[in-house]
């Protein structure tokens, strides 16, 4: 791992841990913008090291709050409600 990647990983982990301790409910994650951490995770993945465990946990919580699965696929659509005859 390059020194740059080590620094980015350490900073991303510290920030992810701070967010995980201060955001307590799924609603906290729904409206938050974590695009910088997302870019850090992509960069670390490209470097072959990948994000650390705290950032991985944060990503999973963000995806869960957004309704996506861990692999990034959206959930299946809900079936239409059954309407009875009048």
N, CA, C and O atoms as a DFTB+ gen file, in Angstrom:
344 C
 N C O
     1  1       0.859      -1.159       0.000
     2  2       0.000       0.000       0.000
     3  2       0.913       1.232       0.000
     4  3       1.894       1.301       0.741
     5  1       0.570       2.175      -0.831
     6  2       1.359       3.402      -0.894
     7  2       1.094       4.250       0.350
     8  3       0.097       4.049       1.044
     9  1       1.978       5.185       0.624
    10  2       1.787       6.074       1.784
    11  2       0.504       6.894       1.626
    12  3      -0.197       7.162       2.602
    13  1       0.209       7.290       0.384
    14  2      -1.018       8.043       0.135
    15  2      -2.241       7.192       0.465
    16  3      -3.175       7.669       1.110
    17  1      -2.238       5.941       0.027
    18  2      -3.366       5.047       0.300
    19  2      -3.483       4.772       1.795
    20  3      -4.592       4.690       2.323
    21  1      -2.354       4.628       2.480
    22  2      -2.382       4.415       3.930
    23  2      -3.026       5.602       4.636
    24  3      -3.835       5.423       5.546
    25  1      -2.670       6.810       4.219
    26  2      -3.230       8.009       4.818
    27  2      -4.723       8.122       4.544
    28  3      -5.504       8.418       5.448
    29  1      -5.111       7.890       3.314
    30  2      -6.538       7.964       2.961
    31  2      -7.326       6.921       3.734
    32  3      -8.417       7.208       4.226
    33  1      -6.786       5.711       3.846
    34  2      -7.492       4.661       4.583
    35  2      -7.628       5.038       6.057
    36  3      -8.697       4.862       6.640
    37  1      -6.562       5.552       6.663
    38  2      -6.617       5.928       8.074
    39  2      -7.623       7.053       8.311
    40  3      -8.410       6.994       9.255
    41  1      -7.601       8.067       7.465
    42  2      -8.548       9.176       7.623
    43  2      -9.985       8.722       7.396
    44  3     -10.887       9.132       8.127
    45  1     -10.202       7.886       6.397
    46  2     -11.550       7.381       6.116
    47  2     -12.058       6.538       7.277
    48  3     -13.232       6.621       7.636
    49  1     -11.182       5.728       7.866
    50  2     -11.584       4.908       9.013
    51  2     -11.951       5.792      10.205
    52  3     -12.967       5.558      10.859
    53  1     -11.134       6.800      10.489
    54  2     -11.426       7.695      11.605
    55  2     -12.764       8.403      11.410
    56  3     -13.577       8.474      12.332
    57  1     -12.986       8.920      10.215
    58  2     -14.231       9.614       9.936
    59  2     -15.423       8.657       9.999
    60  3     -16.473       9.006      10.539
    61  1     -15.263       7.461       9.453
    62  2     -16.346       6.474       9.488
    63  2     -16.700       6.111      10.925
    64  3     -17.879       5.984      11.255
    65  1     -15.700       5.943      11.779
    66  2     -15.967       5.623      13.189
    67  2     -16.719       6.762      13.881
    68  3     -17.633       6.516      14.668
    69  1     -16.338       7.999      13.590
    70  2     -17.044       9.149      14.160
    71  2     -18.500       9.170      13.708
    72  3     -19.399       9.423      14.511
    73  1     -18.729       8.909      12.443
    74  2     -20.095       8.912      11.912
    75  2     -20.904       7.782      12.523
    76  3     -22.057       7.980      12.907
    77  1     -20.311       6.595      12.617
    78  2     -21.032       5.449      13.167
    79  2     -21.434       5.676      14.622
    80  3     -22.473       5.180      15.056
    81  1     -20.629       6.417      15.380
    82  2     -20.985       6.658      16.780
    83  2     -21.998       7.788      16.936
    84  3     -22.733       7.821      17.924
    85  1     -22.050       8.710      15.981
    86  2     -22.976       9.836      16.126
    87  2     -24.300       9.635      15.396
    88  3     -25.297      10.255      15.764
    89  1     -24.335       8.803      14.391
    90  2     -25.586       8.514      13.684
    91  2     -26.176       7.265      14.312
    92  3     -25.569       6.195      14.268
    93  1     -27.360       7.398      14.897
    94  2     -27.907       6.287      15.673
    95  2     -29.087       5.571      15.032
    96  3     -29.430       4.462      15.443
    97  1     -29.709       6.179      14.042
    98  2     -30.866       5.526      13.431
    99  2     -30.724       5.500      11.913
   100  3     -29.917       6.233      11.340
   101  1     -31.511       4.653      11.277
   102  2     -31.466       4.537       9.815
   103  2     -31.811       5.859       9.146
   104  3     -31.281       6.175       8.081
   105  1     -32.699       6.633       9.766
   106  2     -33.084       7.920       9.181
   107  2     -31.895       8.880       9.103
   108  3     -31.829       9.718       8.203
   109  1     -30.964       8.758      10.038
   110  2     -29.778       9.618      10.009
   111  2     -28.981       9.421       8.723
   112  3     -28.386      10.366       8.205
   113  1     -28.971       8.203       8.215
   114  2     -28.176       7.880       7.031
   115  2     -28.888       8.220       5.724
   116  3     -28.239       8.393       4.692
   117  1     -30.209       8.316       5.759
   118  2     -30.977       8.501       4.524
   119  2     -30.653       9.799       3.801
   120  3     -30.524       9.804       2.576
   121  1     -30.519      10.886       4.524
   122  2     -30.328      12.190       3.899
   123  2     -28.879      12.663       3.906
   124  3     -28.574      13.728       3.369
   125  1     -27.993      11.892       4.501
   126  2     -26.594      12.314       4.619
   127  2     -25.864      12.145       3.288
   128  3     -26.197      11.276       2.482
   129  1     -24.876      12.983       3.084
   130  2     -24.062      12.924       1.868
   131  2     -22.662      12.445       2.246
   132  3     -21.879      13.180       2.848
   133  1     -22.371      11.220       1.886
   134  2     -21.075      10.630       2.184
   135  2     -20.278      10.405       0.904
   136  3     -19.515       9.444       0.804
   137  1     -20.453      11.289      -0.073
   138  2     -19.803      11.079      -1.366
   139  2     -18.278      11.096      -1.258
   140  3     -17.609      10.368      -1.992
   141  1     -17.717      11.900      -0.372
   142  2     -16.257      11.918      -0.219
   143  2     -15.747      10.584       0.303
   144  3     -14.728      10.074      -0.163
   145  1     -16.454      10.025       1.264
   146  2     -16.050       8.709       1.767
   147  2     -16.255       7.638       0.708
   148  3     -15.489       6.677       0.639
   149  1     -17.269       7.795      -0.105
   150  2     -17.483       6.848      -1.201
   151  2     -16.337       6.891      -2.191
   152  3     -15.874       5.852      -2.660
   153  1     -15.878       8.095      -2.510
   154  2     -14.733       8.222      -3.416
   155  2     -13.477       7.625      -2.789
   156  3     -12.665       7.016      -3.486
   157  1     -13.314       7.796      -1.482
   158  2     -12.164       7.207      -0.795
   159  2     -12.234       5.680      -0.872
   160  3     -11.217       5.020      -1.087
   161  1     -13.430       5.124      -0.696
   162  2     -13.587       3.670      -0.764
   163  2     -13.259       3.149      -2.163
   164  3     -12.609       2.113      -2.308
   165  1     -13.711       3.873      -3.192
   166  2     -13.412       3.468      -4.572
   167  2     -11.908       3.537      -4.816
   168  3     -11.331       2.623      -5.405
   169  1     -11.276       4.613      -4.368
   170  2      -9.823       4.760      -4.538
   171  2      -9.084       3.614      -3.854
   172  3      -8.176       3.020      -4.437
   173  1      -9.472       3.304      -2.619
   174  2      -8.799       2.229      -1.884
   175  2      -9.015       0.880      -2.559
   176  3      -8.119       0.036      -2.570
   177  1     -10.192       0.681      -3.116
   178  2     -10.464      -0.567      -3.849
   179  2      -9.579      -0.644      -5.084
   180  3      -9.050      -1.709      -5.404
   181  1      -9.416       0.472      -5.778
   182  2      -8.561       0.495      -6.968
   183  2      -7.102       0.234      -6.618
   184  3      -6.352      -0.307      -7.431
   185  1      -6.699       0.618      -5.406
   186  2      -5.320       0.387      -4.966
   187  2      -5.112      -1.062      -4.541
   188  3      -3.984      -1.479      -4.277
   189  1      -6.185      -1.821      -4.476
   190  2      -6.083      -3.236      -4.142
   191  2      -6.209      -3.535      -2.661
   192  3      -6.185      -4.700      -2.267
   193  1      -6.344      -2.509      -1.832
   194  2      -6.426      -2.733      -0.394
   195  2      -7.862      -2.732       0.103
   196  3      -8.202      -3.448       1.045
   197  1      -8.679      -1.948      -0.517
   198  2     -10.077      -1.849      -0.128
   199  2     -10.246      -1.048       1.145
   200  3      -9.277      -0.802       1.863
   201  1     -11.474      -0.641       1.429
   202  2     -11.750       0.139       2.629
   203  2     -11.595      -0.713       3.883
   204  3     -11.680      -1.940       3.835
   205  1     -11.366      -0.042       4.997
   206  2     -11.241      -0.739       6.271
   207  2     -12.600      -1.159       6.809
   208  3     -13.629      -0.849       6.209
   209  1     -12.610      -1.864       7.940
   210  2     -13.859      -2.407       8.479
   211  2     -14.885      -1.348       8.888
   212  3     -16.083      -1.557       8.698
   213  1     -14.447      -0.229       9.440
   214  2     -15.401       0.811       9.842
   215  2     -16.075       1.423       8.617
   216  3     -17.282       1.663       8.625
   217  1     -15.303       1.674       7.574
   218  2     -15.876       2.239       6.351
   219  2     -16.793       1.227       5.676
   220  3     -17.820       1.610       5.115
   221  1     -16.448      -0.048       5.718
   222  2     -17.320      -1.083       5.151
   223  2     -18.644      -1.129       5.912
   224  3     -19.706      -1.274       5.306
   225  1     -18.582      -1.008       7.232
   226  2     -19.816      -1.014       8.032
   227  2     -20.669       0.209       7.717
   228  3     -21.892       0.111       7.607
   229  1     -20.020       1.358       7.572
   230  2     -20.747       2.580       7.233
   231  2     -21.409       2.453       5.869
   232  3     -22.563       2.849       5.705
   233  1     -20.702       1.912       4.895
   234  2     -21.262       1.714       3.553
   235  2     -22.487       0.809       3.626
   236  3     -23.500       1.088       2.985
   237  1     -22.405      -0.268       4.399
   238  2     -23.535      -1.198       4.535
   239  2     -24.747      -0.492       5.153
   240  3     -25.879      -0.717       4.723
   241  1     -24.517       0.360       6.157
   242  2     -25.636       1.068       6.787
   243  2     -26.255       2.086       5.836
   244  3     -27.475       2.253       5.813
   245  1     -25.427       2.760       5.058
   246  2     -25.945       3.717       4.085
   247  2     -26.779       2.998       3.036
   248  3     -27.865       3.454       2.680
   249  1     -26.268       1.870       2.540
   250  2     -27.006       1.100       1.532
   251  2     -28.302       0.565       2.112
   252  3     -29.329       0.562       1.433
   253  1     -28.269       0.120       3.337
   254  2     -29.477      -0.396       3.977
   255  2     -30.522       0.708       4.126
   256  3     -31.707       0.490       3.874
   257  1     -30.076       1.884       4.536
   258  2     -31.009       3.009       4.681
   259  2     -31.580       3.436       3.338
   260  3     -32.711       3.917       3.259
   261  1     -30.789       3.256       2.278
   262  2     -31.249       3.630       0.938
   263  2     -32.074       2.520       0.298
   264  3     -32.624       2.700      -0.789
   265  1     -32.164       1.375       0.966
   266  2     -32.943       0.267       0.431
   267  2     -32.187      -0.610      -0.531
   268  3     -32.805      -1.418      -1.225
   269  1     -30.871      -0.489      -0.604
   270  2     -30.069      -1.335      -1.494
   271  2     -29.468      -2.473      -0.683
   272  3     -29.320      -2.370       0.535
   273  1     -29.130      -3.543      -1.356
   274  2     -28.487      -4.657      -0.685
   275  2     -26.991      -4.392      -0.589
   276  3     -26.492      -3.408      -1.134
   277  1     -26.284      -5.266       0.099
   278  2     -24.845      -5.084       0.295
   279  2     -24.074      -5.070      -1.018
   280  3     -23.005      -4.465      -1.099
   281  1     -24.604      -5.729      -2.046
   282  2     -23.883      -5.729      -3.329
   283  2     -24.312      -4.570      -4.224
   284  3     -23.877      -4.471      -5.371
   285  1     -25.169      -3.689      -3.691
   286  2     -25.534      -2.494      -4.427
   287  2     -26.768      -2.623      -5.299
   288  3     -27.182      -1.645      -5.920
   289  1     -27.369      -3.810      -5.363
   290  2     -28.567      -3.960      -6.178
   291  2     -29.774      -3.450      -5.407
   292  3     -29.877      -3.674      -4.201
   293  1     -30.678      -2.777      -6.079
   294  2     -31.862      -2.268      -5.374
   295  2     -32.785      -3.416      -4.982
   296  3     -32.743      -4.488      -5.585
   297  1     -33.611      -3.190      -3.981
   298  2     -34.541      -4.247      -3.583
   299  2     -35.592      -4.453      -4.671
   300  3     -35.843      -3.555      -5.473
   301  1     -36.206      -5.636      -4.697
   302  2     -37.244      -5.862      -5.704
   303  2     -38.439      -4.950      -5.431
   304  3     -38.694      -4.585      -4.283
   305  1     -39.166      -4.585      -6.478
   306  2     -40.325      -3.710      -6.265
   307  2     -41.395      -4.429      -5.457
   308  3     -41.553      -5.648      -5.537
   309  1     -42.121      -3.640      -4.680
   310  2     -43.204      -4.225      -3.897
   311  2     -44.362      -4.548      -4.824
   312  3     -44.639      -3.795      -5.757
   313  1     -45.041      -5.663      -4.576
   314  2     -46.185      -5.995      -5.432
   315  2     -47.305      -4.997      -5.218
   316  3     -47.425      -4.418      -4.138
   317  1     -48.122      -4.793      -6.234
   318  2     -49.251      -3.866      -6.070
   319  2     -50.232      -4.407      -5.037
   320  3     -50.345      -5.619      -4.860
   321  1     -50.935      -3.517      -4.363
   322  2     -51.888      -3.984      -3.359
   323  2     -53.030      -4.752      -4.010
   324  3     -53.425      -4.471      -5.142
   325  1     -53.540      -5.708      -3.285
   326  2     -54.680      -6.487      -3.786
   327  2     -55.948      -5.716      -3.459
   328  3     -56.224      -5.390      -2.305
   329  1     -56.692      -5.442      -4.485
   330  2     -57.928      -4.684      -4.317
   331  2     -59.091      -5.645      -4.444
   332  3     -59.240      -6.340      -5.449
   333  1     -59.903      -5.670      -3.422
   334  2     -61.055      -6.563      -3.445
   335  2     -62.203      -5.986      -4.280
   336  3     -62.238      -4.790      -4.569
   337  1     -63.132      -6.853      -4.657
   338  2     -64.285      -6.387      -5.425
   339  2     -65.222      -5.604      -4.516
   340  3     -65.364      -5.937      -3.339
   341  1     -65.857      -4.573      -5.046
   342  2     -66.785      -3.774      -4.206
   343  2     -68.042      -4.511      -3.859
   344  3     -68.903      -3.970      -3.167
